[in-house]
Amino acid sequence: MTAQIINGKAISDQIREEVKAETAKLQQQGIVPGLAVVLVGEDPASKVYVGSKEKACQQLGFYSEVHRLSADASEEELLSLIDRLNNQTTINGILVQLPLPKHINEKAVIDAISVDKDVDGFHPESVGNLVIGDDSLLPCTPAGVIELIKRSGTDIAGKHAVVIGRSNIVGKPVASLLLRENATVTITHSRTANLKEIAKQADILVAAIGKPEAIDASYVKPGAVVIDVGINRLADKKLVGDVNYEDCLETAGAITPVPGGVGPMTITMLMQNTLKAAKKAHGIGV
């Protein structure tokens, strides 16, 4: 039996319509959510991402600022800009596009962003709130993964979820969010013994390792939900995930494609975070 294909584009569009409707209501009260994106240097992929975020803001009725600094901009210059945006009332969310040039300390930059405007969910206080279950702005890709699972009809509570990958950006936070949804969670990684056997026990399998098509059907329990967070470009320019999609299609119960699965969700969840931050800044219940 062929797996249900989890359509990230359709789910992303559905969430954007919800955000757009809520933004329109806020605008009637004179409130416009505002997002500032900061790009340092000329990284081609980063420029594409920044353009997508700018476009999403326009489509949803947000106020948007893009600050482009040269690759040789100093750390002091960047921190000064963040300080100004922290104090700017028209801005509810601040996102500094990563990676940064090597002479800039990434942690110092993340720590400088006001936790109330940390729409990437990377600030240590945001991460702490996520782990202990307090309200916080959630990291966008992991939050998108949870929405994909829930909105495609899977109840997470009571399921065994296995996360392959332990990065601070995806692996660890997605494990915390699955735990928050009452899954039993196992985190595996490159040093895990018997990784394949552990993965095969999963009702929900999340792959986030950055290795093209590394996870084939031998890792997948029949009927499992497979979420592929990886985006890898092969030598022939083809985009593939961390999961061998074609190989797993007959074994999985539901699966995300690449592209068109997790990818569309990331910017959408960023917009949702910006909306949430705007509501909080104006004392509106979220």
Buried (B, 14 or more C-beta within 10 A) or exposed (E): EEBBBBBBBEBBEEBBEEBBEBBEEBEEEEBBBBBBBBBBBEBEEBBEBBEBBBEBBEEBBBBBBBBBBEEEBEBEEBBEBBEEBBEBEEBBBBBBBBEBBEEBBBEEBBBBBBBBBBBBBBBEBBBEBBBEEEEBBBBBBBBBBBBBBEBBEBEBEEBBBBBBBBBEBBBBBBBBBBBBBEBBBBBBEEEBEEBEEBBBEBBBBBBBBBBBBBBBBEBBBEEBBBBBBBBBEEEEEEBBBBBBBEBBBEBBBBBBBBBBBBBBBBBBBBBBBBBBBBBBBBEBEE
